[in-house]
Amino acid sequence: MPIVTIQVTREGTKPGAKSVTAEEKAQLIMGVSKLLLDVLNKPLESTFVVIEEVDTDNWGWGGLPALEYRRQRAQTPR
Protein backbone atom coordinates (compact mmCIF):
# COMPACT_ATOMS: atom_id res chain seq x y z
CA MET A 1 0.00 0.00 0.00
CA PRO A 2 1.48 3.34 -1.00
CA ILE A 3 1.59 6.21 1.47
CA VAL A 4 2.21 9.62 -0.04
CA THR A 5 2.95 12.72 2.03
CA ILE A 6 2.40 16.13 0.46
CA GLN A 7 3.77 19.17 2.24
CA VAL A 8 2.32 22.56 1.38
CA THR A 9 2.81 25.93 2.95
CA ARG A 10 -0.01 27.15 5.14
CA GLU A 11 -0.95 30.13 3.06
CA GLY A 12 -3.85 30.61 0.77
CA THR A 13 -3.77 30.09 -2.94
CA LYS A 14 -6.59 32.59 -3.37
CA PRO A 15 -6.99 36.13 -2.02
CA GLY A 16 -8.24 36.07 1.55
CA ALA A 17 -7.50 32.37 2.10
CA LYS A 18 -5.14 31.45 4.92
CA SER A 19 -4.62 27.82 3.93
CA VAL A 20 -5.22 25.34 1.16
CA THR A 21 -8.97 24.81 0.84
CA ALA A 22 -10.75 21.52 1.50
CA GLU A 23 -11.61 21.37 -2.20
CA GLU A 24 -7.95 21.82 -3.19
CA LYS A 25 -6.91 19.11 -0.74
CA ALA A 26 -9.52 16.75 -2.18
CA GLN A 27 -8.14 17.42 -5.67
CA LEU A 28 -4.58 16.71 -4.48
CA ILE A 29 -5.66 13.45 -2.86
CA MET A 30 -7.54 12.29 -5.95
CA GLY A 31 -4.80 13.42 -8.34
CA VAL A 32 -2.02 11.61 -6.48
CA SER A 33 -4.15 8.50 -6.00
CA LYS A 34 -5.05 8.45 -9.70
CA LEU A 35 -1.39 8.89 -10.66
CA LEU A 36 -0.40 5.86 -8.58
CA LEU A 37 -3.23 3.89 -10.16
CA ASP A 38 -2.16 4.88 -13.68
CA VAL A 39 1.60 4.45 -13.20
CA LEU A 40 1.92 1.65 -10.64
CA ASN A 41 -1.52 0.01 -10.93
CA LYS A 42 -2.19 0.68 -7.22
CA PRO A 43 -5.91 0.59 -6.42
CA LEU A 44 -7.41 3.82 -5.09
CA GLU A 45 -8.57 2.07 -1.92
CA SER A 46 -5.03 0.98 -1.04
CA THR A 47 -3.44 4.43 -1.46
CA PHE A 48 -3.09 6.73 1.53
CA VAL A 49 -2.38 10.45 1.08
CA VAL A 50 -1.33 12.71 3.96
CA ILE A 51 -1.31 16.47 3.51
CA GLU A 52 0.86 18.43 5.92
CA GLU A 53 0.52 22.19 6.08
CA VAL A 54 3.66 24.02 7.15
CA ASP A 55 3.40 27.51 8.65
CA THR A 56 5.45 30.05 6.72
CA ASP A 57 7.54 30.80 9.82
CA ASN A 58 8.58 27.12 10.00
CA TRP A 59 10.51 26.91 6.73
CA GLY A 60 12.90 28.89 4.65
CA TRP A 61 15.41 28.85 1.83
CA GLY A 62 18.48 30.76 0.81
CA GLY A 63 19.54 30.83 4.46
CA LEU A 64 16.55 32.96 5.46
CA PRO A 65 13.07 32.44 6.82
CA ALA A 66 10.70 32.12 3.84
CA LEU A 67 8.89 35.43 4.27
CA GLU A 68 12.18 37.35 4.64
CA TYR A 69 13.59 35.63 1.55
CA ARG A 70 10.48 36.60 -0.43
CA ARG A 71 10.67 40.18 0.86
CA GLN A 72 14.31 40.53 -0.18
CA ARG A 73 13.67 38.89 -3.53
CA ALA A 74 10.77 41.26 -4.23
CA GLN A 75 13.09 44.23 -3.63
CA THR A 76 15.80 42.95 -5.96
CA PRO A 77 15.53 44.30 -9.53
CA ARG A 78 15.31 41.61 -12.18
ROSE-937413 format. One record per residue (C-alpha): x, y, z; residue in one letter. Coordinates in Angstrom, 1 decimal, always signed. Example, Ala and Ser with C-alpha at 12.3 -4.5 7.8 and 13.67 -1.06 7.14 Angstrom:
! residues 2
<atom x="+12.3" y="-4.5" z="+7.8" resn="A"/>
<atom x="+13.7" y="-1.1" z="+7.1" resn="S"/>
! end
This chain:
! residues 78
<atom x="+0.0" y="+0.0" z="+0.0" resn="M"/>
<atom x="+1.5" y="+3.3" z="-1.0" resn="P"/>
<atom x="+1.6" y="+6.2" z="+1.5" resn="I"/>
<atom x="+2.2" y="+9.6" z="+0.0" resn="V"/>
<atom x="+2.9" y="+12.7" z="+2.0" resn="T"/>
<atom x="+2.4" y="+16.1" z="+0.5" resn="I"/>
<atom x="+3.8" y="+19.2" z="+2.2" resn="Q"/>
<atom x="+2.3" y="+22.6" z="+1.4" resn="V"/>
<atom x="+2.8" y="+25.9" z="+3.0" resn="T"/>
<atom x="+0.0" y="+27.1" z="+5.1" resn="R"/>
<atom x="-1.0" y="+30.1" z="+3.1" resn="E"/>
<atom x="-3.8" y="+30.6" z="+0.8" resn="G"/>
<atom x="-3.8" y="+30.1" z="-2.9" resn="T"/>
<atom x="-6.6" y="+32.6" z="-3.4" resn="K"/>
<atom x="-7.0" y="+36.1" z="-2.0" resn="P"/>
<atom x="-8.2" y="+36.1" z="+1.6" resn="G"/>
<atom x="-7.5" y="+32.4" z="+2.1" resn="A"/>
<atom x="-5.1" y="+31.5" z="+4.9" resn="K"/>
<atom x="-4.6" y="+27.8" z="+3.9" resn="S"/>
<atom x="-5.2" y="+25.3" z="+1.2" resn="V"/>
<atom x="-9.0" y="+24.8" z="+0.8" resn="T"/>
<atom x="-10.7" y="+21.5" z="+1.5" resn="A"/>
<atom x="-11.6" y="+21.4" z="-2.2" resn="E"/>
<atom x="-7.9" y="+21.8" z="-3.2" resn="E"/>
<atom x="-6.9" y="+19.1" z="-0.7" resn="K"/>
<atom x="-9.5" y="+16.7" z="-2.2" resn="A"/>
<atom x="-8.1" y="+17.4" z="-5.7" resn="Q"/>
<atom x="-4.6" y="+16.7" z="-4.5" resn="L"/>
<atom x="-5.7" y="+13.5" z="-2.9" resn="I"/>
<atom x="-7.5" y="+12.3" z="-6.0" resn="M"/>
<atom x="-4.8" y="+13.4" z="-8.3" resn="G"/>
<atom x="-2.0" y="+11.6" z="-6.5" resn="V"/>
<atom x="-4.2" y="+8.5" z="-6.0" resn="S"/>
<atom x="-5.0" y="+8.5" z="-9.7" resn="K"/>
<atom x="-1.4" y="+8.9" z="-10.7" resn="L"/>
<atom x="-0.4" y="+5.9" z="-8.6" resn="L"/>
<atom x="-3.2" y="+3.9" z="-10.2" resn="L"/>
<atom x="-2.2" y="+4.9" z="-13.7" resn="D"/>
<atom x="+1.6" y="+4.4" z="-13.2" resn="V"/>
<atom x="+1.9" y="+1.6" z="-10.6" resn="L"/>
<atom x="-1.5" y="+0.0" z="-10.9" resn="N"/>
<atom x="-2.2" y="+0.7" z="-7.2" resn="K"/>
<atom x="-5.9" y="+0.6" z="-6.4" resn="P"/>
<atom x="-7.4" y="+3.8" z="-5.1" resn="L"/>
<atom x="-8.6" y="+2.1" z="-1.9" resn="E"/>
<atom x="-5.0" y="+1.0" z="-1.0" resn="S"/>
<atom x="-3.4" y="+4.4" z="-1.5" resn="T"/>
<atom x="-3.1" y="+6.7" z="+1.5" resn="F"/>
<atom x="-2.4" y="+10.4" z="+1.1" resn="V"/>
<atom x="-1.3" y="+12.7" z="+4.0" resn="V"/>
<atom x="-1.3" y="+16.5" z="+3.5" resn="I"/>
<atom x="+0.9" y="+18.4" z="+5.9" resn="E"/>
<atom x="+0.5" y="+22.2" z="+6.1" resn="E"/>
<atom x="+3.7" y="+24.0" z="+7.1" resn="V"/>
<atom x="+3.4" y="+27.5" z="+8.6" resn="D"/>
<atom x="+5.4" y="+30.1" z="+6.7" resn="T"/>
<atom x="+7.5" y="+30.8" z="+9.8" resn="D"/>
<atom x="+8.6" y="+27.1" z="+10.0" resn="N"/>
<atom x="+10.5" y="+26.9" z="+6.7" resn="W"/>
<atom x="+12.9" y="+28.9" z="+4.6" resn="G"/>
<atom x="+15.4" y="+28.9" z="+1.8" resn="W"/>
<atom x="+18.5" y="+30.8" z="+0.8" resn="G"/>
<atom x="+19.5" y="+30.8" z="+4.5" resn="G"/>
<atom x="+16.6" y="+33.0" z="+5.5" resn="L"/>
<atom x="+13.1" y="+32.4" z="+6.8" resn="P"/>
<atom x="+10.7" y="+32.1" z="+3.8" resn="A"/>
<atom x="+8.9" y="+35.4" z="+4.3" resn="L"/>
<atom x="+12.2" y="+37.3" z="+4.6" resn="E"/>
<atom x="+13.6" y="+35.6" z="+1.6" resn="Y"/>
<atom x="+10.5" y="+36.6" z="-0.4" resn="R"/>
<atom x="+10.7" y="+40.2" z="+0.9" resn="R"/>
<atom x="+14.3" y="+40.5" z="-0.2" resn="Q"/>
<atom x="+13.7" y="+38.9" z="-3.5" resn="R"/>
<atom x="+10.8" y="+41.3" z="-4.2" resn="A"/>
<atom x="+13.1" y="+44.2" z="-3.6" resn="Q"/>
<atom x="+15.8" y="+42.9" z="-6.0" resn="T"/>
<atom x="+15.5" y="+44.3" z="-9.5" resn="P"/>
<atom x="+15.3" y="+41.6" z="-12.2" resn="R"/>
! end
